[in-house]
Structure formats: C-alpha cells, structure tokens
Amino acid sequence: MRSHKPVPLEERCENTVFDPRILGGHRCYRRYKLKENGKQWCKAHAPSTRNAKRQAQHEEWEQRQVVFLQQRAEKAERERRSDCYTDLLEACRDGLGLLVTHLGDRLDGTYQAVRAIMEEAIAKADPPGPTIRGKE
C-alpha cells in the first residue's frame, strides 16, 4: 500500500535520467518545482542548480590543483637545493683548508669556528635517516 500518490506525467520533471538496470534513460519521477528555458524541472535537475554545482566543483578542483602545483614546486626546489648543497659545502671546506695551510696557525681558531657552523648547518639540512642493518 502506497503512502503517496504517483506524480502525473504532466507534472514530472522533464529531465532524462540514465538507469543502469535498463541500460537506458527514463524521465525523472519527481514533481517539478521550477520552470526554466520553457521546460519543467525538479530542484535537482534544474539547469541553474546543475550549473552552480558544476561551478563549485570546478572551483574546488582549481584550488586543489593550485595546492598540488605549489607542493610540487616546493619539492623540486628542496631537491635542487639538496643536490647543490653538498657540493657547496665541499667547496667551502676545501677553501677553508687552503686558507689554513697558507696562513698557518693564525686562522686555526677561525677555521674551527667556521667548521662548527658548517657541521651544524649540515646536521640541520640533512637529518640522519634510518640506517641499514650492518651499515652506518
């Protein structure tokens, strides 16, 4: 026993809904509430509702795309910096080593201070990762 009366055909939404059970379409069974473009639509299938929903989905996708591209750029920048960072530190070490050998003991204190700063920078830039068993 039905608790409601079926909606007459002339009062139904004019949208065609795809039904996978019959592999085809049928008219929406909801009672129409809006008239747009000379047709009768229920609230869910009205062009204004569908366009607003598409616009909201598109804006959400654009926001996610912007975040994704920013994360990709940050990751590429980190990789680029980490690649050149070790080369730069090796060049600094070599340069400081040459200064100490040419100027002797006068720069020994400066060399130790700069070396400590560089070691601290290395520790901050490259935190120790997990070690492989048997290798350190």
N, C-alpha and C positions, 0 to 999 in steps of 0.2 A: 504494500500500500504506500503510495507516494504522499509525501507531506506537502508537496507544492505542485502547481500545475505546470505543464510544459509551456515553454515560451513559443508563441505562434511564430511561424516562419517570417511574416512581415515585420515582426518586432525584434528579430535577431540581428546581431552584428553581421556586417557584410564581409568580414574577413574570412579567408580560406585558411584553415589550419591543417598542417600535414599530420597524418596519423600513420605511424609505422606499422600498425596492425593490419591496415588495409592497403598499405603502400600507395596512399593517395591522399587527397585532401577532402575536407568537408567544411561546411560553414560553422562558425563559432556558435555555440549554443547559448551564449549569454544575451541578456536583454540589452538593446542599445541604449546608450545614455547621451551620446554626442552625435552631432551631425557636422561632418567636415567634408569639404570637396564634393558636396552633393550626395554623400553616402552616409549610412548609419553605422556607428562604431560603438563597441563597448569601451570602457575606460582603458582596458589593457591593450587593445589593438588600434586605438585612435592614432593617426599619423603624428599628432603633436606629442603624445606620450612616447611613442616609439622613437621619434627624433630626439626628444630630450634624453631618453635612456641611452641612445647611441652616442650623443654628445658627451654625456657623463662618463661613459665607458672609454671614449676616445681621450678625454682629458686625464682620466686615471692612468691610461696606458702611457700617455706622454710624460706624466710625472714619473712613472716607474722607469721609463726609458732614460729620462734625464739623470735619475739616481744611478742607474746602471752604467751609463756612459761616464759619469763622474767617478764611480768606483773603479772602472776600467782604466781611466786616465791616471788616477792616483796609484793604482797597482803598477802600471807601466813606469810611472815616474820613480816609484820606490825601487823597482828592478833596475832602472837605468842608473839611479844613484848608487845602489849597492854594487853594481858592476864597476863603476869608476872609482868608488870609494877606496877599495883596497889598493888599486894602482896609485892613487894619490898618496895614501899613507906610506906605501913603499918608497915613493919618490921623496917624501918628507924625511923618512928615516935615512935614506941614502944621503940627502943633502945635509942633514944634521951630522951624520957620521963624517962626511967630508970636512965640515966646519971644525969638528973636534980634532980631527987628525991634523989639519993645517994650523990651527991656532993653539993646540996643545991644551994644557990644564986650565987655561983662563976661562974656557967655555964649558968646562966639565959640569959645573953646577947648573948652568942654563940648559945644557943637554939633558941632564937628569930631570929637570922640571918639565921641559917640553915633552920628553918621553913619557912621563907620568900622565900628562894631559892627553897625549895621543892614545895611550893604553886605555885611559878612562873613556875616551871617545869611541874606541873600538868596542869596548865592553857594552856601551850604550847602543851602538849601532847594530852590532851583531850579537844578540843574546845567545848564550850557549843552548844548543838544541839537544834533542835526545841522542845519547851515544849508542853506538852499535856495540853489542856484546863482544868483547875481545879487542876492540879498537877504541882508542881515546882521541 
